[in-house]
Amino acid sequence: MYFIIVGAGKISYSLISLLLENNNEVLLIEKDKEKAEMIANEFDIISINDDATKDKVLEQAKVNGCDAVVALTDSDEVNLIVGMIAKEKGAKKVAIRLAKTSYDKKILTKMGIDLSIHPEAAAAMYIEEVLLKPAVIDLAFLSSGETELQELLITKESDYLKKKIKQISSEEERVIGIFEGKKLRYPKDDYVLKEGDKILMLVSKEEEE
């Protein structure tokens, strides 16, 4: 699969590493020449040192038909513009990083944004829950590298659809919360998952896929 990453930050670095580990092709677009060259040399990928909000730059990156464009710059405005242009020019999927959480999802969808990422908000919510309810997660277990947290959206095709929480919780995977808007609540074991539910799971690396 072919991915275009816009912006060379910490999240981009980790994402590129993961995508390459799974034998994907990655191209980086970054305005800062030094950052662009550093990541390109480290991962042996192609980088374009330019502004991704320019039509010609995304065309140069072969955006038409690419599997996904992921805009991860520090600017919401830049990411939104890149996302809209990328979708107009034929990107199959568009994901963007947003610092603000107040954007209307319907408007983002109309703009062609398939996925909005709020890393700061997600991290703050997680830290809050761990601090207020430390018994929920064994931090030693989590930090051992054997498990990771995943947010999953229950869709029509999901294996978890119409199943009770207790039916899908095990030593390898455990539902630790369900999002209601920006809040994370703790469901009862007999709660039946429905389409549109967004759950937070603790998953072993073996069961990650």
BELHU-V53006 format. One record per backbone hydrogen bond with DSSP energy under -0.5 kcal/mol. CO is the residue of the C=O (numbers start at 0). NH is the residue of the N-H. If there is no record, write none. Layout:
CO;NH, CO;NH
This chain:
0;2, 0;24, 1;66, 1;67, 2;4, 2;26, 3;69, 4;6, 4;28, 5;71, 6;8, 8;12, 9;13, 10;14, 11;15, 12;16, 13;17, 14;18, 15;19, 16;20, 17;21, 18;23, 19;22, 24;2, 25;45, 26;4, 27;47, 28;6, 30;32, 31;35, 32;36, 33;37, 34;38, 35;39, 36;40, 37;41, 38;42, 39;43, 39;44, 45;27, 46;48, 47;29, 47;49, 49;51, 50;53, 53;56, 53;57, 54;58, 55;59, 56;60, 57;62, 58;61, 62;65, 65;91, 67;3, 68;70, 68;94, 69;5, 69;71, 70;96, 73;75, 74;78, 75;79, 76;80, 77;81, 78;82, 79;83, 80;84, 81;85, 82;86, 83;87, 84;88, 85;90, 86;89, 89;64, 92;68, 93;113, 93;114, 94;70, 95;116, 103;107, 104;108, 105;109, 106;110, 107;112, 108;111, 111;113, 114;95, 116;97, 117;121, 118;122, 119;123, 120;124, 121;125, 122;126, 123;127, 124;128, 125;129, 126;130, 127;131, 128;132, 132;135, 136;138, 137;141, 138;142, 139;143, 140;143, 140;145, 141;144, 145;204, 147;202, 149;151, 149;200, 151;153, 151;198, 152;154, 153;195, 154;157, 157;160, 159;162, 162;192, 163;166, 163;167, 164;167, 164;168, 171;203, 172;169, 173;175, 173;201, 176;199, 177;184, 178;197, 179;181, 179;182, 182;179, 182;184, 184;177, 184;186, 187;190, 188;165, 190;164, 190;192, 192;161, 193;196, 196;153, 196;198, 197;178, 198;151, 198;200, 199;175, 199;176, 200;149, 200;202, 201;173, 202;147, 203;206, 204;207
